[in-house]
């Protein structure tokens, strides 16, 4: 054990002025009890907000299958886990006191002999990332709900509870629940299900035909009357779910109404028309599309962002189905896929297909700068791949 005189002598050799330092000195040593070797422990660096959540008794969960990069999830955020190497050895010292703690103590210690319990040369660093939600739709599409009379309902097709999804999806609980809403999923007998598109359109058709026959405004569709009229055709919970998917619920004079969205109904109708055609003459499509939507609704190509793409270079111009949720989740793979489909893109065309890649501090512009090159073609700025496709 070092004495104060030995410590002062060491300071003198190091040309350090003891008066400029705190009086307490930690003398570190590996004793017989230092059994924790590098790798026995993992150090995790947390931002203050996450640290406060742990101190408040909440949990952080590491999620990922064996073939996936691990992520750490709080209640509402997802983080990539990365190992950060450090050139300074990190020492584990039980009961070690910080300078602030030493200053606050009434009794001053000159020398503190401390035994090192273990050490590490790296730590886990957290980086906020987008939740990995593509797998969620893939799992739910394994067994899309085709209605109560479907033969599939009697078989052992895959079904997933909230706990199952939390176990398999690399995202926080709040992010998963928000995505279930985006996917228009509903809970049926305790399992999360996505409606088969044909069945969803069947439900929507029932609703729009009833609105037409009753001469209601699409802004004021009464829930109770819908359930009474359509209940004999389909389960009431499915009718209500359809109204929630395509409208906004509100209450007026104690009655529940739905304000149906023309944009959502027009978009779904377009998907129905396009899904059975590889390519569709744009002018013909627009004519058929307008004829197919309920009377009073106006179709616009803006309603199809992230769902369909127009090729204005072909003669005649054509339109085809291209759904953003069918594209890869990884940034580079997404751009590779888009540039293999079309060599040059305008920002207007590509924006709906990369909007979901934007992180907290990213914009479409920064993504295009990183993953593409720009040029001017016929007076219009276009973007092409930075690498051969």
JOVEN-V257517 format. One record per helix or strand of 3 or more residues. SS is the DSSP state (2 for helix, 1 for strand). FROM is the first residue (numbers start at 1). LEN is the number of residues. Records with the same first field share a line. If there is no record, write none. Layout:
SS=FROM-LEN + FROM-LEN
//
This chain:
2=4-10 + 18-3 + 48-8 + 99-6 + 134-8 + 151-4 + 162-7 + 173-10 + 197-18 + 223-8 + 236-11 + 262-13 + 282-11 + 301-4 + 324-3 + 331-11 + 347-11 + 364-8
1=25-5 + 61-3 + 71-3 + 78-15 + 111-5 + 118-11 + 186-3 + 191-3 + 247-6 + 255-6 + 308-4 + 318-4 + 372-6 + 380-6
//
